[in-house]
Amino acid sequence: MLMKISLCLFMVIFLSFPMLMNAQDDDKIKKLKISFFTDQLDLSTKEAQNFWPVYNHHNDKYDSLKENKWRGIVKRLKKVDELSEAEASKLLADYREYKELRYEYREDFIADLKDVISDKKIMQLKHAEYEFDKKLLDQYRSSDKKDR
């Protein structure tokens, strides 16, 4: 019963996603994600108490990496045709470093998750992340078509 109520709540909020995108309300998207993941993973109260601090910590690390490394790479990629060979080599080295850090962060995340949830739930999380992102993208595309 609780699962059905949570799912209904998620769908109501999810269907209002176009308004969220216009307002750039990250807090509401975060709440959607929490609700969706909690339902998909069927986390017990104890699991949720241990899971969310780990998830949030690693999410913050990814956000920081994106802000500090990825944005600079993308900025230079936009002008790749104008780069000298030396600048392109530096860009490639930065890109490879970024990818390596992402991999290390993901491995650390999985190691930390193994302390709080089962392997199956870790894989369910991966699936839930994929599904959540897919639904957000589908909703965005749907609202984008309506705006045309």
Summary of the structure (lengths in Angstrom):
residues: 148
radius of gyration: 18.6
end to end distance: 39.7
largest distance: 61.6
contacts: 378
relative contact order: 0.13
helix: 89%
strand: 0%
